[in-house]
């Protein structure tokens, strides 16, 4: 991991970044989805958790975070050209 973080954006999903995050009657483990809206957490409190490295924003669940320039796409191979022959 390169150490870059996704910038704070409350429209994105958040996961637990800390080893263990107790919150209210719940306890979340690293990598768990953090349902901050369901827990009634304000955006300010979410920002504080994010600033304290307790949670991280993720661009989309199931999508790895892009931390470097994307690799160039491989060159497309030329399809075989078929010639049509006239029927006699």
Secondary structure, DSSP 8 states (H G I E B T S, - for coil): ---------TTSEEEE-SSEEEETTEEEETT-B--TTTTT--HHHHHHHHHTTSEEEESSTTS----S--------------------
